[in-house]
Amino acid sequence: MIKVGIIGVGTVGSHVVKILQENEDIITARSGKKIIPIIGVVKDTTKKRDVNIPLSSDINDILENPEIDVVVELMGGVDEAYKIVTRALKNKKAVVTANKALLAYHRYELRDLAGSTPIGYEASVAGGIPIIKALREGLSANHIDAIKGIMNGTCNFILTKMMNEKAEFADVLKEAQALGYAEADPTFDVGGFDAAHKLLILASIAYGIDVKPEEILIEGIEHINSEDIYFAKEFGYNIKLLTIAKKSGDEVELRVHPALVPIKQMIAKVDGVMNGISVIGDRVGETMYYGPGAGGSATASAVVSDLIDIARHTQNSPMLGFIKPLEKSGLTLMNRDNICTQYYIRVTVADKIGVLSKISEILGKHSISISSFLQKQDAKREESAVLLFSTHTCKESNIQKALHELSELEFVELKPAMIRIEA
């Protein structure tokens, strides 16, 4: 028998209890042992919760309880969660967590502390999609060439609505909040930070690279507007918030940002609150994973799958997929200035003669060639025009320099906007 204590019995925690109790027969048959939730720890024990286990507000009722075999951490946050998981591991209790922020900052410290004590974290990335197991086990024979993912349902819902209904960001965000897809303060989601935490976890498994969120390129979707949607539709793109890991020689690109994605690509067809992840291995080629990236039941399903692995003893495999460091990889994080891709640029200007030639001159000065161009009249400014460009492949540093120079021109009325193109 495996006895489980759950820290944080909210939406996900409640579903974990229900799955363990209502699906006990199939879980026992598959794991070989009964997995029993025996206590939950919450901040407020007076709050009504639809669970059939004792609740406590004292963390020691789990961490210092010798009967508890596995601690399930679902409280969220970084610092306090790190202290609690550290205590659990020091007490030789296995840990299962859905906390991507905790792992984004402390995955290597926890790996080293755990040693042979199991840590499961399937639920930390893409909810019910078993992407951790796919990378750590199913694709373990491969060098991973690239990962491209849609891993934030809030952003994907907003961008899908903007593309399909030509709606503005602020209006769709309000709808997402009303539907419960977005928080009252949506910055963590729409700013790209949630997706970045998930990307770093996958990058550790794929490349053995230890990077913190502050070290990678992260951009959100707040600046996307109807002109960007118009350009995307005209040239056969969807706009998605992408998480990208890409190996280039002995460097790894890690970035999160909105991107124009050709509609023919499978990843471009992932709509609404769903998640999708494309992984390219050097032997298997491209594999695609699709499903619910959040929600109590889907995330709890991933938590319980880790509990089953622990019961089977299969979770004694190395936490991040490497028994020893890669001696020959030498992989390091690519400087964001050296990223090379195509770009889309939006510039709002006074509608005057000579404006286009001056912009072209600046782009050429920074070795940026134009692939396509559209001009629209600004709906809000009668004497203004919106110029929409896409470029051929060029360096990130050159684009940033050109954008800065364009913003200094007297006829440029709004700060130029840019979206990367992932073709």
C-alpha positions, 0 to 999 in steps of 0.5 A: 500500500502507498499512503499519500498526503496532499498539500493543497486540496484545491481544484487539482488536489480534489480531483486527485483524491476523486481519481484515486478513490473512484478509479481505485480498481484500475489504479490498483490493477495497473500499479500492483498496490493500493494508492490511498490518499489519507490526509490533505493540508490546506490553509483554511480547514473551514472552507467547504471542499468536495473531498472525502479525506481528513483535512489539516492546516498543519504541514507537519501532519504530512511531512513528519508523519511516518505513515506517509510514503508520497507527498503531493505538492499542489500549493504553487509558488516557489519559495515556500514550496521549495522549503516544503519539498526539500523537507519531504525529500530529506525525510525520504518521502517521494514527491509528486508536484505540478509546480512548474515555477518551482521546477523552473528555478530549482529542478537541479537542486531538487534532483541532487537532493532527491538522489534515489528518492522519486520525484514525479512532475508530469503534471507540471507541463501541458496538463494531461499531455504525457510530454515528460514521459515522452521525452524522458522515456519514449524518445530517450534514444534520440538527440532532440533537434527541436521542440515547438509548443503551445503550452498556455491555454489562456493565450491560445484561447485569446489568439484563437478568438482574435484570429477567428473573430477579428476581435481586439486583445482587451475584449477577448481577455475580458471574455477569457476572465469571465469564462475562468480561463484567465486570472484577474491579474493575467500577467503570468499567462499573457506575458509568456512567463507560465509557458517559459517555466514549462519550456525550461523543464522540457529543455533540461530533459532534452538537452541537460541544460540548466537555465533560469527564466531570466536568461531566456527571451520571453515576450507576451501577446499584449501588443498584438492587434487587428493589423497583425491579424489582418497580415497573418490572414493575408499571408496564410499564418496563424498567430500563436504563443510559441515555446521554442527550443532548438539546437544549433551546433553546440548552442540551444535557442530557448525562447517564448514569444508570439509567432506567425506560423504557417497554417499548414503546420499541425501546431498552427491548428491547435486552437482554443484552450488546448495545448500542442507540442511538436518534438523533432528527434534525430532518429524518429523525426517529428512527433506531435502531442495534443490535449488539454493543457490545464483543468482539474481532471486532466492535471490530476490525471497526470499527478496520479500517473506519477503515483502509479509509476512510484508504486511500480518503482519505475519512477526510480529513473533519473529525474531529468532523464540523465544518469550522468552528464553529457560529456560530449554535448557541450551545449550552452544557451544561445545569446538571444542576439544571435537568434536567426529567423524571419520577422514581421514588423508593423510601423504606424507612420504619417502618410507622406511621400518618402516614408517607405523609402526611408524605412527601406533604407534603415532596414537595408542598413541593418542587413534586413531584406523585405519579403512581403509588404502591405499598407493599410489606412489607419482606421483611427487616424485619417492621415496615418498609414500602417505599414506591414512587412515580413522579412527574410531570415536575419539576426535578432540583434539587427532587427532590434537595432532597426526597430530602435532606429525606426522608433526615432523617426519623426514620422513614426507615430507609434512604437514599431511592433514585431512578431517572429515568423516560425516557418 
